Amino acid sequence: MNTFLQNNLWLFIVSVLWILPWKGYALWMASQTRSKRWFIALLILNTFAILDIFYIFYVVKKKPEDIFRLFKSKI
């Protein structure tokens, strides 16, 4: 495993850069809607951001435009 990580460090970095924004936004949305069960599930389960994306777009029902607008306003 250590050799795999050393040889494919770029894969690890890309994975982290993909997962962290989705995880952070989903956890933030769960805390804003006071969804304790979703917050705990999102915090514990690491599904390569699939569960996080599902929560954002199907449970909270955010549109992609809303998310892009949020990131544009921060820049």
Secondary structure, DSSP 4 states (H G I P E B T S, - for coil): -HHHHHHTHHHHHHHHHHHHHHHHHHHHHHHHTT-HHHHHHHHH--STTHHHHHIIIIIS---HHHHHHHHHHH-
